[in-house]
């Protein structure tokens, strides 16, 4: 079976808002578990597709500069604050010699 994944998004929205929608779509679940040594990421199919869209936008959006980041709680809801969250950041591209 062959699958095709396509995700389109507006790289230059009319209002200039660079935020992306990280809220879970209906029926999607994403959870992170960590024990200090390992991180376990668990998601249903809708959750994995949501993560794929977010990763595509993080990598392709021309308005995001290194350091752009967002935080979510371990069950992918709005983060309650530092210490109980998972952070996602766009890192600097390595320089080439």
N, CA, C and O atoms as a DFTB+ gen file, in Angstrom:
388 C
 N C O
     1  1       0.839      -1.170       0.000
     2  2       0.000       0.000       0.000
     3  2       0.891       1.243       0.000
     4  3       1.836       1.351       0.782
     5  1       0.574       2.154      -0.875
     6  2       1.335       3.402      -0.976
     7  2       0.506       4.534      -0.382
     8  3      -0.690       4.650      -0.651
     9  1       1.159       5.369       0.434
    10  2       0.496       6.509       1.054
    11  2       1.152       7.796       0.572
    12  3       2.323       7.806       0.192
    13  1       0.396       8.860       0.592
    14  2       0.905      10.169       0.197
    15  2       0.500      11.167       1.273
    16  3      -0.672      11.255       1.638
    17  1       1.478      11.923       1.781
    18  2       1.217      12.905       2.823
    19  2       1.487      14.296       2.256
    20  3       2.573      14.561       1.740
    21  1       0.510      15.170       2.350
    22  2       0.653      16.548       1.889
    23  2       0.162      17.481       2.980
    24  3      -0.879      17.247       3.593
    25  1       0.912      18.526       3.212
    26  2       0.478      19.536       4.183
    27  2       0.792      20.906       3.610
    28  3       1.946      21.209       3.306
    29  1      -0.226      21.726       3.463
    30  2      -0.036      23.084       2.982
    31  2      -0.312      24.052       4.115
    32  3      -1.204      23.822       4.932
    33  1       0.455      25.140       4.166
    34  2       0.221      26.169       5.159
    35  2       0.651      27.502       4.564
    36  3       1.424      27.542       3.607
    37  1       0.154      28.577       5.129
    38  2       0.438      29.914       4.647
    39  2       1.725      30.417       5.286
    40  3       1.774      30.642       6.496
    41  1       2.755      30.593       4.488
    42  2       4.045      31.045       4.963
    43  2       4.058      32.549       5.233
    44  3       4.919      33.042       5.962
    45  1       3.129      33.260       4.661
    46  2       3.070      34.711       4.818
    47  2       1.613      35.115       5.058
    48  3       0.978      35.682       4.169
    49  1       1.076      34.828       6.251
    50  2      -0.329      35.125       6.505
    51  2      -0.611      36.622       6.415
    52  3       0.268      37.438       6.692
    53  1      -1.830      36.985       6.029
    54  2      -2.151      38.397       5.817
    55  2      -1.983      39.269       7.059
    56  3      -1.687      40.457       6.928
    57  1      -2.161      38.724       8.242
    58  2      -2.024      39.519       9.455
    59  2      -0.613      39.470      10.034
    60  3      -0.341      40.089      11.062
    61  1       0.291      38.732       9.373
    62  2       1.668      38.666       9.816
    63  2       1.897      37.787      11.031
    64  3       2.968      37.846      11.634
    65  1       0.920      36.973      11.407
    66  2       1.025      36.124      12.586
    67  2       1.847      34.884      12.250
    68  3       1.466      34.102      11.379
    69  1       2.973      34.702      12.938
    70  2       3.850      33.561      12.657
    71  2       3.510      32.332      13.492
    72  3       4.113      31.276      13.301
    73  1       2.567      32.446      14.404
    74  2       2.227      31.298      15.240
    75  2       1.599      30.193      14.413
    76  3       0.866      30.443      13.456
    77  1       1.904      28.964      14.804
    78  2       1.259      27.832      14.158
    79  2       0.297      27.199      15.145
    80  3       0.429      27.354      16.359
    81  1      -0.660      26.491      14.605
    82  2      -1.671      25.862      15.446
    83  2      -1.111      24.562      16.005
    84  3      -0.960      23.583      15.275
    85  1      -0.803      24.549      17.296
    86  2      -0.271      23.339      17.924
    87  2      -1.349      22.577      18.693
    88  3      -1.088      21.494      19.216
    89  1      -2.565      23.139      18.764
    90  2      -3.639      22.460      19.486
    91  2      -3.996      21.150      18.804
    92  3      -4.005      21.052      17.577
    93  1      -4.290      20.142      19.625
    94  2      -4.649      18.835      19.081
    95  2      -5.967      18.891      18.320
    96  3      -6.930      19.497      18.791
    97  1      -6.017      18.264      17.149
    98  2      -7.296      18.159      16.466
    99  2      -8.184      17.152      17.208
   100  3      -7.674      16.344      17.985
   101  1      -9.486      17.186      16.983
   102  2     -10.383      16.248      17.668
   103  2      -9.952      14.791      17.450
   104  3      -9.673      14.370      16.327
   105  1      -9.906      14.047      18.534
   106  2      -9.573      12.623      18.470
   107  2      -8.096      12.303      18.533
   108  3      -7.733      11.135      18.670
   109  1      -7.231      13.302      18.437
   110  2      -5.783      13.053      18.460
   111  2      -5.278      13.021      19.895
   112  3      -5.752      13.767      20.752
   113  1      -4.306      12.145      20.145
   114  2      -3.649      12.096      21.445
   115  2      -2.139      12.033      21.247
   116  3      -1.643      11.340      20.359
   117  1      -1.423      12.765      22.086
   118  2       0.041      12.768      22.104
   119  2       0.448      12.829      23.565
   120  3      -0.066      13.651      24.324
   121  1       1.371      11.960      23.962
   122  2       1.862      11.968      25.336
   123  2       3.360      11.716      25.346
   124  3       3.880      10.917      24.567
   125  1       4.042      12.417      26.247
   126  2       5.469      12.238      26.477
   127  2       5.654      11.685      27.878
   128  3       5.000      12.125      28.824
   129  1       6.550      10.718      28.002
   130  2       6.903      10.173      29.308
   131  2       8.422      10.185      29.404
   132  3       9.110       9.816      28.452
   133  1       8.939      10.602      30.533
   134  2      10.379      10.606      30.730
   135  2      10.718      10.091      32.110
   136  3       9.991      10.333      33.073
   137  1      11.837       9.372      32.202
   138  2      12.259       8.848      33.494
   139  2      13.655       9.326      33.867
   140  3      14.294       8.751      34.749
   141  1      14.132      10.372      33.205
   142  2      15.477      10.873      33.477
   143  2      16.540      10.271      32.587
   144  3      17.630      10.828      32.455
   145  1      16.236       9.135      31.972
   146  2      17.184       8.486      31.071
   147  2      16.630       8.398      29.655
   148  3      17.368       8.548      28.681
   149  1      15.337       8.156      29.548
   150  2      14.719       7.963      28.248
   151  2      13.487       8.836      28.122
   152  3      12.869       9.214      29.118
   153  1      13.139       9.148      26.885
   154  2      11.891       9.851      26.602
   155  2      11.057       8.934      25.718
   156  3      11.535       8.418      24.708
   157  1       9.825       8.743      26.108
   158  2       8.897       7.885      25.363
   159  2       7.802       8.784      24.801
   160  3       7.114       9.477      25.549
   161  1       7.646       8.768      23.479
   162  2       6.612       9.548      22.813
   163  2       5.557       8.585      22.308
   164  3       5.855       7.663      21.549
   165  1       4.320       8.804      22.735
   166  2       3.210       7.937      22.360
   167  2       2.105       8.784      21.740
   168  3       1.712       9.805      22.304
   169  1       1.609       8.368      20.595
   170  2       0.533       9.103      19.924
   171  2      -0.311       8.125      19.120
   172  3       0.178       7.104      18.637
   173  1      -1.602       8.465      18.986
   174  2      -2.409       7.673      18.064
   175  2      -2.130       8.189      16.650
   176  3      -1.347       9.123      16.477
   177  1      -2.756       7.596      15.653
   178  2      -2.444       7.972      14.262
   179  2      -2.700       9.454      14.003
   180  3      -1.897      10.118      13.348
   181  1      -3.805       9.969      14.510
   182  2      -4.107      11.397      14.329
   183  2      -3.052      12.257      15.022
   184  3      -2.704      13.328      14.523
   185  1      -2.542      11.800      16.163
   186  2      -1.491      12.524      16.868
   187  2      -0.190      12.547      16.086
   188  3       0.473      13.582      16.013
   189  1       0.185      11.405      15.496
   190  2       1.412      11.356      14.698
   191  2       1.303      12.273      13.484
   192  3       2.271      12.945      13.130
   193  1       0.140      12.306      12.847
   194  2      -0.033      13.197      11.698
   195  2       0.036      14.660      12.127
   196  3       0.560      15.502      11.398
   197  1      -0.491      14.957      13.302
   198  2      -0.402      16.320      13.831
   199  2       1.068      16.699      14.063
   200  3       1.491      17.799      13.708
   201  1       1.838      15.792      14.656
   202  2       3.266      16.054      14.859
   203  2       3.994      16.239      13.528
   204  3       4.884      17.083      13.423
   205  1       3.624      15.460      12.515
   206  2       4.255      15.592      11.196
   207  2       3.990      16.979      10.613
   208  3       4.892      17.590      10.039
   209  1       2.770      17.478      10.752
   210  2       2.441      18.821      10.253
   211  2       3.252      19.884      11.000
   212  3       3.780      20.812      10.387
   213  1       3.346      19.744      12.317
   214  2       4.104      20.713      13.109
   215  2       5.581      20.680      12.722
   216  3       6.201      21.732      12.565
   217  1       6.142      19.501      12.568
   218  2       7.550      19.387      12.177
   219  2       7.782      19.994      10.795
   220  3       8.795      20.659      10.576
   221  1       6.855      19.774       9.861
   222  2       6.987      20.362       8.523
   223  2       6.982      21.886       8.604
   224  3       7.788      22.546       7.949
   225  1       6.083      22.440       9.398
   226  2       6.018      23.895       9.522
   227  2       7.258      24.458      10.204
   228  3       7.759      25.508       9.802
   229  1       7.756      23.780      11.226
   230  2       8.973      24.242      11.909
   231  2      10.140      24.274      10.918
   232  3      10.953      25.198      10.951
   233  1      10.225      23.290      10.053
   234  2      11.341      23.205       9.116
   235  2      11.201      24.069       7.875
   236  3      12.207      24.433       7.267
   237  1       9.982      24.403       7.486
   238  2       9.770      25.104       6.223
   239  2       9.394      26.576       6.358
   240  3       9.610      27.341       5.418
   241  1       8.855      26.988       7.464
   242  2       8.334      28.344       7.586
   243  2       9.483      29.353       7.533
   244  3      10.371      29.333       8.385
   245  1       9.462      30.220       6.549
   246  2      10.572      31.164       6.374
   247  2      10.583      32.250       7.444
   248  3      11.605      32.910       7.631
   249  1       9.471      32.453       8.151
   250  2       9.426      33.475       9.192
   251  2       9.988      33.033      10.517
   252  3      10.251      33.868      11.383
   253  1      10.182      31.734      10.701
   254  2      10.730      31.239      11.954
   255  2      12.245      31.335      11.902
   256  3      12.872      30.829      10.971
   257  1      12.829      31.978      12.891
   258  2      14.279      32.104      12.960
   259  2      14.795      31.186      14.062
   260  3      14.034      30.800      14.949
   261  1      16.090      30.829      14.020
   262  2      16.629      29.996      15.090
   263  2      16.297      30.595      16.449
   264  3      16.442      31.797      16.671
   265  1      15.857      29.749      17.333
   266  2      15.423      30.174      18.654
   267  2      13.908      30.173      18.798
   268  3      13.389      30.179      19.914
   269  1      13.178      30.166      17.644
   270  2      11.721      30.069      17.738
   271  2      11.393      28.778      18.477
   272  3      11.980      27.734      18.192
   273  1      10.465      28.841      19.415
   274  2      10.139      27.654      20.204
   275  2       8.717      27.738      20.735
   276  3       8.085      28.794      20.739
   277  1       8.241      26.588      21.181
   278  2       6.962      26.533      21.882
   279  2       7.032      25.412      22.908
   280  3       7.887      24.531      22.822
   281  1       6.134      25.452      23.871
   282  2       6.111      24.488      24.972
   283  2       4.734      23.832      25.032
   284  3       3.715      24.474      24.776
   285  1       4.721      22.559      25.371
   286  2       3.478      21.829      25.606
   287  2       3.665      20.972      26.854
   288  3       4.786      20.611      27.213
   289  1       2.553      20.655      27.507
   290  2       2.632      19.762      28.662
   291  2       2.876      18.335      28.174
   292  3       2.844      18.074      26.971
   293  1       3.114      17.429      29.090
   294  2       3.410      16.045      28.717
   295  2       2.249      15.346      28.034
   296  3       2.452      14.328      27.373
   297  1       1.030      15.870      28.177
   298  2      -0.109      15.296      27.455
   299  2      -0.597      16.242      26.350
   300  3      -1.752      16.177      25.930
   301  1       0.294      17.114      25.891
   302  2       0.115      17.994      24.740
   303  2      -0.955      19.062      24.936
   304  3      -1.600      19.473      23.971
   305  1      -1.148      19.507      26.146
   306  2      -2.032      20.639      26.384
   307  2      -1.160      21.863      26.631
   308  3       0.066      21.755      26.669
   309  1      -1.779      23.017      26.798
   310  2      -0.993      24.213      27.103
   311  2      -0.126      23.932      28.320
   312  3      -0.585      23.333      29.292
   313  1       1.119      24.364      28.267
   314  2       2.062      24.104      29.343
   315  2       1.712      24.924      30.582
   316  3       1.481      26.129      30.478
   317  1       1.671      24.276      31.769
   318  2       1.371      25.005      32.998
   319  2       2.539      25.843      33.511
   320  3       2.359      26.681      34.395
   321  1       3.722      25.623      32.968
   322  2       4.876      26.402      33.413
   323  2       6.147      25.586      33.372
   324  3       6.124      24.387      33.094
   325  1       7.241      26.236      33.647
   326  2       8.553      25.593      33.583
   327  2       8.610      24.426      34.560
   328  3       8.118      24.514      35.685
   329  1       9.213      23.341      34.114
   330  2       9.420      22.179      34.966
   331  2       8.492      21.025      34.668
   332  3       8.747      19.903      35.106
   333  1       7.427      21.268      33.938
   334  2       6.488      20.191      33.614
   335  2       6.056      20.336      32.166
   336  3       4.866      20.403      31.859
   337  1       7.046      20.384      31.282
   338  2       6.715      20.630      29.893
   339  2       7.728      19.995      28.953
   340  3       8.804      19.559      29.364
   341  1       7.353      19.955      27.683
   342  2       8.234      19.537      26.606
   343  2       8.401      20.757      25.720
   344  3       7.414      21.390      25.343
   345  1       9.637      21.095      25.382
   346  2       9.913      22.283      24.571
   347  2      10.422      21.878      23.198
   348  3      11.182      20.920      23.055
   349  1       9.993      22.621      22.202
   350  2      10.399      22.400      20.817
   351  2      11.028      23.688      20.319
   352  3      10.424      24.755      20.426
   353  1      12.246      23.600      19.769
   354  2      12.952      24.790      19.339
   355  2      13.559      24.572      17.958
   356  3      14.050      23.488      17.640
   357  1      13.514      25.621      17.150
   358  2      14.215      25.616      15.871
   359  2      15.660      26.009      16.149
   360  3      15.936      27.139      16.551
   361  1      16.578      25.073      15.935
   362  2      17.992      25.312      16.207
   363  2      18.672      25.968      15.009
   364  3      18.153      25.962      13.893
   365  1      19.821      26.520      15.267
   366  2      20.642      27.125      14.229
   367  2      21.138      26.019      13.295
   368  3      21.494      24.933      13.752
   369  1      21.160      26.294      11.989
   370  2      21.732      25.337      11.043
   371  2      23.235      25.305      11.244
   372  3      23.852      26.346      11.467
   373  1      23.839      24.112      11.166
   374  2      25.306      24.063      11.314
   375  2      25.981      24.800      10.166
   376  3      25.509      24.770       9.029
   377  1      27.080      25.455      10.475
   378  2      27.831      26.144       9.424
   379  2      28.677      25.128       8.688
   380  3      29.165      24.160       9.272
   381  1      28.839      25.359       7.421
   382  2      29.670      24.456       6.623
   383  2      30.986      25.139       6.295
   384  3      31.034      26.355       6.104
   385  1      32.040      24.361       6.232
   386  2      33.383      24.908       5.957
   387  2      33.574      25.189       4.494
   388  3      34.641      25.650       4.089
